[in-house]
Amino acid sequence: MNKQPELIPIGEDRKIKVFLKDLPDGVTMDNVDVTFTLSAGHVSKDYPRASLRKNTDGDYYIPFSTSDLAVGDLIISAHVRIPDEDFEDGTRDEYPTFDPHIKIIPKQK
């Protein structure tokens, strides 16, 4: 069953909840080095962890404006730098991608 995308007109401000699964013991969204990238159409914008907002429940959100992106399907990718002593520089890089089922559409008249 295909989930229908949420349609958001370009020019609107929104926030989207983000989280990381399967982090090693002791590593959380509070202490991991992560940058999320929102992409739509031919445009991408980076959101480092410092730009995220955390609510009282401990959930992280990216506040964003669709004006910063383009018309098209929204894709969220992340660059996560996980502490791992098995790697020469002490970190393991992972690049998960998420489909939030959002489509940015032209501004409604």
Secondary structure, DSSP 8 states (H G I E B T S, - for coil): -----EEEETT-EEEEEE---S--TT--TTTSEEEEEEEETTEEEEEEGGG-EE-TTS-EEEEEEGGGS-SEE-EEEEEEEEE-TTSTTSEEEE--EE---EEEE----
